[in-house]
Amino acid sequence: MIKKTKIGLNDRPEFLPRYFGARCIKFEALVYGFMGQFCEAYQGGLWDFYSLDNGGMYIALDQTETVRICNPMNYFDDDMSVDAAGIGVTLFALNVLMESGIQTQVIDLYYALRDFAVEHEEGSKIMRFID
């Protein structure tokens, strides 16, 4: 079972640059953009950062409510926890970075997060969302 660890406030400034270097701003913009695209109610907010013990990572909204996620490209429309939605939009962002020719580390991050997503209690929803 892959374990996640929430990154503390003091460690947040170095977290994304560790994975993406100067492209960390692009990664964040992609995640926030995908959340806005797939979640009509999204109006911004604080995001939590998570590392995975298999080398992966993701970010998710810091709230407890579920969100309605709609992906018109594959007809997915369902409520998800913010954790599951964060995993999904992080996977979308990593996919874009992979397609733009970023280093193989991003490919490794994608598959590490996908492995975690499959184990997640909402794994089937996450897979349907990103399919």
Chimera marker file (.cmm) of the C-alpha trace (Angstrom):
<marker_set name="trace">
<marker id="1" x="0.000" y="0.000" z="0.000" r="1" g="1" b="0" radius="0.5"/>
<marker id="2" x="1.416" y="3.347" z="-1.054" r="1" g="1" b="0" radius="0.5"/>
<marker id="3" x="1.407" y="5.945" z="1.726" r="1" g="1" b="0" radius="0.5"/>
<marker id="4" x="0.989" y="9.683" z="1.406" r="1" g="1" b="0" radius="0.5"/>
<marker id="5" x="2.514" y="12.377" z="3.601" r="1" g="1" b="0" radius="0.5"/>
<marker id="6" x="1.101" y="15.894" z="3.834" r="1" g="1" b="0" radius="0.5"/>
<marker id="7" x="3.817" y="18.508" z="3.415" r="1" g="1" b="0" radius="0.5"/>
<marker id="8" x="4.071" y="20.999" z="6.269" r="1" g="1" b="0" radius="0.5"/>
<marker id="9" x="3.855" y="24.742" z="5.709" r="1" g="1" b="0" radius="0.5"/>
<marker id="10" x="7.592" y="25.233" z="6.299" r="1" g="1" b="0" radius="0.5"/>
<marker id="11" x="8.483" y="22.712" z="3.590" r="1" g="1" b="0" radius="0.5"/>
<marker id="12" x="6.041" y="23.954" z="0.942" r="1" g="1" b="0" radius="0.5"/>
<marker id="13" x="8.327" y="26.547" z="-0.736" r="1" g="1" b="0" radius="0.5"/>
<marker id="14" x="10.818" y="23.838" z="-1.793" r="1" g="1" b="0" radius="0.5"/>
<marker id="15" x="8.287" y="21.108" z="-2.594" r="1" g="1" b="0" radius="0.5"/>
<marker id="16" x="7.249" y="21.842" z="-6.190" r="1" g="1" b="0" radius="0.5"/>
<marker id="17" x="10.674" y="23.122" z="-7.335" r="1" g="1" b="0" radius="0.5"/>
<marker id="18" x="12.156" y="19.807" z="-6.140" r="1" g="1" b="0" radius="0.5"/>
<marker id="19" x="10.002" y="17.987" z="-8.690" r="1" g="1" b="0" radius="0.5"/>
<marker id="20" x="9.690" y="20.528" z="-11.508" r="1" g="1" b="0" radius="0.5"/>
<marker id="21" x="12.454" y="23.090" z="-11.136" r="1" g="1" b="0" radius="0.5"/>
<marker id="22" x="11.587" y="26.339" z="-12.902" r="1" g="1" b="0" radius="0.5"/>
<marker id="23" x="8.515" y="24.660" z="-14.432" r="1" g="1" b="0" radius="0.5"/>
<marker id="24" x="6.797" y="24.472" z="-11.045" r="1" g="1" b="0" radius="0.5"/>
<marker id="25" x="4.748" y="27.580" z="-11.902" r="1" g="1" b="0" radius="0.5"/>
<marker id="26" x="3.548" y="25.929" z="-15.108" r="1" g="1" b="0" radius="0.5"/>
<marker id="27" x="2.605" y="22.785" z="-13.183" r="1" g="1" b="0" radius="0.5"/>
<marker id="28" x="0.580" y="24.773" z="-10.641" r="1" g="1" b="0" radius="0.5"/>
<marker id="29" x="-1.163" y="26.773" z="-13.355" r="1" g="1" b="0" radius="0.5"/>
<marker id="30" x="-2.098" y="23.571" z="-15.158" r="1" g="1" b="0" radius="0.5"/>
<marker id="31" x="-3.555" y="22.011" z="-12.001" r="1" g="1" b="0" radius="0.5"/>
<marker id="32" x="-5.577" y="25.109" z="-11.109" r="1" g="1" b="0" radius="0.5"/>
<marker id="33" x="-6.730" y="25.453" z="-14.710" r="1" g="1" b="0" radius="0.5"/>
<marker id="34" x="-7.872" y="21.850" z="-14.910" r="1" g="1" b="0" radius="0.5"/>
<marker id="35" x="-9.736" y="22.190" z="-11.619" r="1" g="1" b="0" radius="0.5"/>
<marker id="36" x="-11.530" y="25.232" z="-13.004" r="1" g="1" b="0" radius="0.5"/>
<marker id="37" x="-12.288" y="23.385" z="-16.230" r="1" g="1" b="0" radius="0.5"/>
<marker id="38" x="-13.685" y="20.262" z="-14.577" r="1" g="1" b="0" radius="0.5"/>
<marker id="39" x="-15.277" y="21.739" z="-11.430" r="1" g="1" b="0" radius="0.5"/>
<marker id="40" x="-17.786" y="24.507" z="-12.093" r="1" g="1" b="0" radius="0.5"/>
<marker id="41" x="-17.888" y="25.495" z="-8.407" r="1" g="1" b="0" radius="0.5"/>
<marker id="42" x="-14.105" y="25.951" z="-8.098" r="1" g="1" b="0" radius="0.5"/>
<marker id="43" x="-13.242" y="29.507" z="-7.123" r="1" g="1" b="0" radius="0.5"/>
<marker id="44" x="-9.640" y="29.019" z="-5.991" r="1" g="1" b="0" radius="0.5"/>
<marker id="45" x="-8.461" y="28.184" z="-2.523" r="1" g="1" b="0" radius="0.5"/>
<marker id="46" x="-5.596" y="26.786" z="-0.502" r="1" g="1" b="0" radius="0.5"/>
<marker id="47" x="-4.080" y="23.552" z="-1.801" r="1" g="1" b="0" radius="0.5"/>
<marker id="48" x="-2.299" y="20.886" z="0.231" r="1" g="1" b="0" radius="0.5"/>
<marker id="49" x="0.837" y="19.204" z="-1.095" r="1" g="1" b="0" radius="0.5"/>
<marker id="50" x="1.445" y="15.466" z="-0.688" r="1" g="1" b="0" radius="0.5"/>
<marker id="51" x="4.454" y="13.257" z="-1.267" r="1" g="1" b="0" radius="0.5"/>
<marker id="52" x="4.075" y="9.530" z="-1.824" r="1" g="1" b="0" radius="0.5"/>
<marker id="53" x="6.452" y="6.894" z="-0.528" r="1" g="1" b="0" radius="0.5"/>
<marker id="54" x="6.786" y="5.481" z="-4.061" r="1" g="1" b="0" radius="0.5"/>
<marker id="55" x="8.363" y="8.752" z="-5.265" r="1" g="1" b="0" radius="0.5"/>
<marker id="56" x="5.148" y="10.365" z="-6.475" r="1" g="1" b="0" radius="0.5"/>
<marker id="57" x="3.377" y="13.544" z="-5.458" r="1" g="1" b="0" radius="0.5"/>
<marker id="58" x="0.129" y="15.451" z="-5.920" r="1" g="1" b="0" radius="0.5"/>
<marker id="59" x="-1.750" y="18.493" z="-4.735" r="1" g="1" b="0" radius="0.5"/>
<marker id="60" x="-5.372" y="18.736" z="-3.569" r="1" g="1" b="0" radius="0.5"/>
<marker id="61" x="-7.682" y="21.434" z="-2.262" r="1" g="1" b="0" radius="0.5"/>
<marker id="62" x="-7.584" y="21.972" z="1.496" r="1" g="1" b="0" radius="0.5"/>
<marker id="63" x="-11.252" y="21.441" z="2.273" r="1" g="1" b="0" radius="0.5"/>
<marker id="64" x="-13.496" y="18.637" z="3.428" r="1" g="1" b="0" radius="0.5"/>
<marker id="65" x="-16.459" y="19.032" z="1.092" r="1" g="1" b="0" radius="0.5"/>
<marker id="66" x="-16.919" y="16.879" z="-1.964" r="1" g="1" b="0" radius="0.5"/>
<marker id="67" x="-16.852" y="18.534" z="-5.362" r="1" g="1" b="0" radius="0.5"/>
<marker id="68" x="-18.777" y="17.855" z="-8.551" r="1" g="1" b="0" radius="0.5"/>
<marker id="69" x="-16.385" y="16.916" z="-11.338" r="1" g="1" b="0" radius="0.5"/>
<marker id="70" x="-17.508" y="16.858" z="-14.951" r="1" g="1" b="0" radius="0.5"/>
<marker id="71" x="-15.235" y="15.766" z="-17.781" r="1" g="1" b="0" radius="0.5"/>
<marker id="72" x="-17.216" y="16.287" z="-20.990" r="1" g="1" b="0" radius="0.5"/>
<marker id="73" x="-14.480" y="14.590" z="-23.039" r="1" g="1" b="0" radius="0.5"/>
<marker id="74" x="-15.451" y="11.191" z="-21.596" r="1" g="1" b="0" radius="0.5"/>
<marker id="75" x="-18.899" y="11.912" z="-20.078" r="1" g="1" b="0" radius="0.5"/>
<marker id="76" x="-17.690" y="11.584" z="-16.490" r="1" g="1" b="0" radius="0.5"/>
<marker id="77" x="-19.953" y="13.511" z="-14.096" r="1" g="1" b="0" radius="0.5"/>
<marker id="78" x="-19.838" y="12.604" z="-10.394" r="1" g="1" b="0" radius="0.5"/>
<marker id="79" x="-19.086" y="13.839" z="-6.901" r="1" g="1" b="0" radius="0.5"/>
<marker id="80" x="-15.565" y="13.223" z="-5.628" r="1" g="1" b="0" radius="0.5"/>
<marker id="81" x="-13.600" y="14.027" z="-2.524" r="1" g="1" b="0" radius="0.5"/>
<marker id="82" x="-11.186" y="16.916" z="-3.003" r="1" g="1" b="0" radius="0.5"/>
<marker id="83" x="-8.387" y="14.401" z="-2.486" r="1" g="1" b="0" radius="0.5"/>
<marker id="84" x="-9.549" y="12.256" z="-5.420" r="1" g="1" b="0" radius="0.5"/>
<marker id="85" x="-10.216" y="15.334" z="-7.574" r="1" g="1" b="0" radius="0.5"/>
<marker id="86" x="-6.730" y="16.634" z="-6.746" r="1" g="1" b="0" radius="0.5"/>
<marker id="87" x="-5.189" y="13.349" z="-7.807" r="1" g="1" b="0" radius="0.5"/>
<marker id="88" x="-7.136" y="13.507" z="-11.057" r="1" g="1" b="0" radius="0.5"/>
<marker id="89" x="-6.192" y="17.071" z="-11.974" r="1" g="1" b="0" radius="0.5"/>
<marker id="90" x="-2.576" y="16.432" z="-10.976" r="1" g="1" b="0" radius="0.5"/>
<marker id="91" x="-2.555" y="13.470" z="-13.375" r="1" g="1" b="0" radius="0.5"/>
<marker id="92" x="-3.956" y="15.710" z="-16.124" r="1" g="1" b="0" radius="0.5"/>
<marker id="93" x="-1.241" y="18.317" z="-15.449" r="1" g="1" b="0" radius="0.5"/>
<marker id="94" x="1.526" y="15.704" z="-15.444" r="1" g="1" b="0" radius="0.5"/>
<marker id="95" x="0.195" y="14.331" z="-18.727" r="1" g="1" b="0" radius="0.5"/>
<marker id="96" x="0.449" y="17.764" z="-20.350" r="1" g="1" b="0" radius="0.5"/>
<marker id="97" x="3.996" y="18.169" z="-19.055" r="1" g="1" b="0" radius="0.5"/>
<marker id="98" x="4.916" y="14.733" z="-20.433" r="1" g="1" b="0" radius="0.5"/>
<marker id="99" x="3.555" y="15.685" z="-23.846" r="1" g="1" b="0" radius="0.5"/>
<marker id="100" x="5.534" y="18.925" z="-23.847" r="1" g="1" b="0" radius="0.5"/>
<marker id="101" x="8.817" y="17.043" z="-23.712" r="1" g="1" b="0" radius="0.5"/>
<marker id="102" x="9.742" y="17.541" z="-20.079" r="1" g="1" b="0" radius="0.5"/>
<marker id="103" x="12.324" y="15.160" z="-18.580" r="1" g="1" b="0" radius="0.5"/>
<marker id="104" x="11.593" y="11.528" z="-17.812" r="1" g="1" b="0" radius="0.5"/>
<marker id="105" x="11.148" y="12.406" z="-14.136" r="1" g="1" b="0" radius="0.5"/>
<marker id="106" x="7.663" y="13.682" z="-15.002" r="1" g="1" b="0" radius="0.5"/>
<marker id="107" x="6.826" y="10.329" z="-16.588" r="1" g="1" b="0" radius="0.5"/>
<marker id="108" x="7.946" y="8.614" z="-13.383" r="1" g="1" b="0" radius="0.5"/>
<marker id="109" x="5.802" y="11.034" z="-11.336" r="1" g="1" b="0" radius="0.5"/>
<marker id="110" x="2.772" y="10.292" z="-13.505" r="1" g="1" b="0" radius="0.5"/>
<marker id="111" x="3.026" y="6.523" z="-13.105" r="1" g="1" b="0" radius="0.5"/>
<marker id="112" x="3.819" y="6.732" z="-9.372" r="1" g="1" b="0" radius="0.5"/>
<marker id="113" x="0.684" y="8.841" z="-8.854" r="1" g="1" b="0" radius="0.5"/>
<marker id="114" x="-1.370" y="6.584" z="-11.099" r="1" g="1" b="0" radius="0.5"/>
<marker id="115" x="-0.308" y="3.586" z="-8.997" r="1" g="1" b="0" radius="0.5"/>
<marker id="116" x="-1.464" y="5.460" z="-5.889" r="1" g="1" b="0" radius="0.5"/>
<marker id="117" x="-4.727" y="6.447" z="-7.596" r="1" g="1" b="0" radius="0.5"/>
<marker id="118" x="-5.558" y="2.818" z="-8.364" r="1" g="1" b="0" radius="0.5"/>
<marker id="119" x="-5.228" y="1.991" z="-4.648" r="1" g="1" b="0" radius="0.5"/>
<marker id="120" x="-7.249" y="5.042" z="-3.541" r="1" g="1" b="0" radius="0.5"/>
<marker id="121" x="-10.712" y="4.413" z="-2.058" r="1" g="1" b="0" radius="0.5"/>
<marker id="122" x="-12.116" y="6.372" z="-5.026" r="1" g="1" b="0" radius="0.5"/>
<marker id="123" x="-9.734" y="4.757" z="-7.483" r="1" g="1" b="0" radius="0.5"/>
<marker id="124" x="-12.449" y="3.691" z="-9.916" r="1" g="1" b="0" radius="0.5"/>
<marker id="125" x="-13.822" y="7.251" z="-10.046" r="1" g="1" b="0" radius="0.5"/>
<marker id="126" x="-10.347" y="8.700" z="-10.585" r="1" g="1" b="0" radius="0.5"/>
<marker id="127" x="-9.690" y="6.253" z="-13.433" r="1" g="1" b="0" radius="0.5"/>
<marker id="128" x="-13.063" y="7.042" z="-15.047" r="1" g="1" b="0" radius="0.5"/>
<marker id="129" x="-12.370" y="10.780" z="-14.669" r="1" g="1" b="0" radius="0.5"/>
<marker id="130" x="-8.982" y="10.645" z="-16.395" r="1" g="1" b="0" radius="0.5"/>
<marker id="131" x="-9.911" y="8.019" z="-19.017" r="1" g="1" b="0" radius="0.5"/>
<link id1="1" id2="2" r="1" g="1" b="0" radius="0.2"/>
<link id1="2" id2="3" r="1" g="1" b="0" radius="0.2"/>
<link id1="3" id2="4" r="1" g="1" b="0" radius="0.2"/>
<link id1="4" id2="5" r="1" g="1" b="0" radius="0.2"/>
<link id1="5" id2="6" r="1" g="1" b="0" radius="0.2"/>
<link id1="6" id2="7" r="1" g="1" b="0" radius="0.2"/>
<link id1="7" id2="8" r="1" g="1" b="0" radius="0.2"/>
<link id1="8" id2="9" r="1" g="1" b="0" radius="0.2"/>
<link id1="9" id2="10" r="1" g="1" b="0" radius="0.2"/>
<link id1="10" id2="11" r="1" g="1" b="0" radius="0.2"/>
<link id1="11" id2="12" r="1" g="1" b="0" radius="0.2"/>
<link id1="12" id2="13" r="1" g="1" b="0" radius="0.2"/>
<link id1="13" id2="14" r="1" g="1" b="0" radius="0.2"/>
<link id1="14" id2="15" r="1" g="1" b="0" radius="0.2"/>
<link id1="15" id2="16" r="1" g="1" b="0" radius="0.2"/>
<link id1="16" id2="17" r="1" g="1" b="0" radius="0.2"/>
<link id1="17" id2="18" r="1" g="1" b="0" radius="0.2"/>
<link id1="18" id2="19" r="1" g="1" b="0" radius="0.2"/>
<link id1="19" id2="20" r="1" g="1" b="0" radius="0.2"/>
<link id1="20" id2="21" r="1" g="1" b="0" radius="0.2"/>
<link id1="21" id2="22" r="1" g="1" b="0" radius="0.2"/>
<link id1="22" id2="23" r="1" g="1" b="0" radius="0.2"/>
<link id1="23" id2="24" r="1" g="1" b="0" radius="0.2"/>
<link id1="24" id2="25" r="1" g="1" b="0" radius="0.2"/>
<link id1="25" id2="26" r="1" g="1" b="0" radius="0.2"/>
<link id1="26" id2="27" r="1" g="1" b="0" radius="0.2"/>
<link id1="27" id2="28" r="1" g="1" b="0" radius="0.2"/>
<link id1="28" id2="29" r="1" g="1" b="0" radius="0.2"/>
<link id1="29" id2="30" r="1" g="1" b="0" radius="0.2"/>
<link id1="30" id2="31" r="1" g="1" b="0" radius="0.2"/>
<link id1="31" id2="32" r="1" g="1" b="0" radius="0.2"/>
<link id1="32" id2="33" r="1" g="1" b="0" radius="0.2"/>
<link id1="33" id2="34" r="1" g="1" b="0" radius="0.2"/>
<link id1="34" id2="35" r="1" g="1" b="0" radius="0.2"/>
<link id1="35" id2="36" r="1" g="1" b="0" radius="0.2"/>
<link id1="36" id2="37" r="1" g="1" b="0" radius="0.2"/>
<link id1="37" id2="38" r="1" g="1" b="0" radius="0.2"/>
<link id1="38" id2="39" r="1" g="1" b="0" radius="0.2"/>
<link id1="39" id2="40" r="1" g="1" b="0" radius="0.2"/>
<link id1="40" id2="41" r="1" g="1" b="0" radius="0.2"/>
<link id1="41" id2="42" r="1" g="1" b="0" radius="0.2"/>
<link id1="42" id2="43" r="1" g="1" b="0" radius="0.2"/>
<link id1="43" id2="44" r="1" g="1" b="0" radius="0.2"/>
<link id1="44" id2="45" r="1" g="1" b="0" radius="0.2"/>
<link id1="45" id2="46" r="1" g="1" b="0" radius="0.2"/>
<link id1="46" id2="47" r="1" g="1" b="0" radius="0.2"/>
<link id1="47" id2="48" r="1" g="1" b="0" radius="0.2"/>
<link id1="48" id2="49" r="1" g="1" b="0" radius="0.2"/>
<link id1="49" id2="50" r="1" g="1" b="0" radius="0.2"/>
<link id1="50" id2="51" r="1" g="1" b="0" radius="0.2"/>
<link id1="51" id2="52" r="1" g="1" b="0" radius="0.2"/>
<link id1="52" id2="53" r="1" g="1" b="0" radius="0.2"/>
<link id1="53" id2="54" r="1" g="1" b="0" radius="0.2"/>
<link id1="54" id2="55" r="1" g="1" b="0" radius="0.2"/>
<link id1="55" id2="56" r="1" g="1" b="0" radius="0.2"/>
<link id1="56" id2="57" r="1" g="1" b="0" radius="0.2"/>
<link id1="57" id2="58" r="1" g="1" b="0" radius="0.2"/>
<link id1="58" id2="59" r="1" g="1" b="0" radius="0.2"/>
<link id1="59" id2="60" r="1" g="1" b="0" radius="0.2"/>
<link id1="60" id2="61" r="1" g="1" b="0" radius="0.2"/>
<link id1="61" id2="62" r="1" g="1" b="0" radius="0.2"/>
<link id1="62" id2="63" r="1" g="1" b="0" radius="0.2"/>
<link id1="63" id2="64" r="1" g="1" b="0" radius="0.2"/>
<link id1="64" id2="65" r="1" g="1" b="0" radius="0.2"/>
<link id1="65" id2="66" r="1" g="1" b="0" radius="0.2"/>
<link id1="66" id2="67" r="1" g="1" b="0" radius="0.2"/>
<link id1="67" id2="68" r="1" g="1" b="0" radius="0.2"/>
<link id1="68" id2="69" r="1" g="1" b="0" radius="0.2"/>
<link id1="69" id2="70" r="1" g="1" b="0" radius="0.2"/>
<link id1="70" id2="71" r="1" g="1" b="0" radius="0.2"/>
<link id1="71" id2="72" r="1" g="1" b="0" radius="0.2"/>
<link id1="72" id2="73" r="1" g="1" b="0" radius="0.2"/>
<link id1="73" id2="74" r="1" g="1" b="0" radius="0.2"/>
<link id1="74" id2="75" r="1" g="1" b="0" radius="0.2"/>
<link id1="75" id2="76" r="1" g="1" b="0" radius="0.2"/>
<link id1="76" id2="77" r="1" g="1" b="0" radius="0.2"/>
<link id1="77" id2="78" r="1" g="1" b="0" radius="0.2"/>
<link id1="78" id2="79" r="1" g="1" b="0" radius="0.2"/>
<link id1="79" id2="80" r="1" g="1" b="0" radius="0.2"/>
<link id1="80" id2="81" r="1" g="1" b="0" radius="0.2"/>
<link id1="81" id2="82" r="1" g="1" b="0" radius="0.2"/>
<link id1="82" id2="83" r="1" g="1" b="0" radius="0.2"/>
<link id1="83" id2="84" r="1" g="1" b="0" radius="0.2"/>
<link id1="84" id2="85" r="1" g="1" b="0" radius="0.2"/>
<link id1="85" id2="86" r="1" g="1" b="0" radius="0.2"/>
<link id1="86" id2="87" r="1" g="1" b="0" radius="0.2"/>
<link id1="87" id2="88" r="1" g="1" b="0" radius="0.2"/>
<link id1="88" id2="89" r="1" g="1" b="0" radius="0.2"/>
<link id1="89" id2="90" r="1" g="1" b="0" radius="0.2"/>
<link id1="90" id2="91" r="1" g="1" b="0" radius="0.2"/>
<link id1="91" id2="92" r="1" g="1" b="0" radius="0.2"/>
<link id1="92" id2="93" r="1" g="1" b="0" radius="0.2"/>
<link id1="93" id2="94" r="1" g="1" b="0" radius="0.2"/>
<link id1="94" id2="95" r="1" g="1" b="0" radius="0.2"/>
<link id1="95" id2="96" r="1" g="1" b="0" radius="0.2"/>
<link id1="96" id2="97" r="1" g="1" b="0" radius="0.2"/>
<link id1="97" id2="98" r="1" g="1" b="0" radius="0.2"/>
<link id1="98" id2="99" r="1" g="1" b="0" radius="0.2"/>
<link id1="99" id2="100" r="1" g="1" b="0" radius="0.2"/>
<link id1="100" id2="101" r="1" g="1" b="0" radius="0.2"/>
<link id1="101" id2="102" r="1" g="1" b="0" radius="0.2"/>
<link id1="102" id2="103" r="1" g="1" b="0" radius="0.2"/>
<link id1="103" id2="104" r="1" g="1" b="0" radius="0.2"/>
<link id1="104" id2="105" r="1" g="1" b="0" radius="0.2"/>
<link id1="105" id2="106" r="1" g="1" b="0" radius="0.2"/>
<link id1="106" id2="107" r="1" g="1" b="0" radius="0.2"/>
<link id1="107" id2="108" r="1" g="1" b="0" radius="0.2"/>
<link id1="108" id2="109" r="1" g="1" b="0" radius="0.2"/>
<link id1="109" id2="110" r="1" g="1" b="0" radius="0.2"/>
<link id1="110" id2="111" r="1" g="1" b="0" radius="0.2"/>
<link id1="111" id2="112" r="1" g="1" b="0" radius="0.2"/>
<link id1="112" id2="113" r="1" g="1" b="0" radius="0.2"/>
<link id1="113" id2="114" r="1" g="1" b="0" radius="0.2"/>
<link id1="114" id2="115" r="1" g="1" b="0" radius="0.2"/>
<link id1="115" id2="116" r="1" g="1" b="0" radius="0.2"/>
<link id1="116" id2="117" r="1" g="1" b="0" radius="0.2"/>
<link id1="117" id2="118" r="1" g="1" b="0" radius="0.2"/>
<link id1="118" id2="119" r="1" g="1" b="0" radius="0.2"/>
<link id1="119" id2="120" r="1" g="1" b="0" radius="0.2"/>
<link id1="120" id2="121" r="1" g="1" b="0" radius="0.2"/>
<link id1="121" id2="122" r="1" g="1" b="0" radius="0.2"/>
<link id1="122" id2="123" r="1" g="1" b="0" radius="0.2"/>
<link id1="123" id2="124" r="1" g="1" b="0" radius="0.2"/>
<link id1="124" id2="125" r="1" g="1" b="0" radius="0.2"/>
<link id1="125" id2="126" r="1" g="1" b="0" radius="0.2"/>
<link id1="126" id2="127" r="1" g="1" b="0" radius="0.2"/>
<link id1="127" id2="128" r="1" g="1" b="0" radius="0.2"/>
<link id1="128" id2="129" r="1" g="1" b="0" radius="0.2"/>
<link id1="129" id2="130" r="1" g="1" b="0" radius="0.2"/>
<link id1="130" id2="131" r="1" g="1" b="0" radius="0.2"/>
</marker_set>
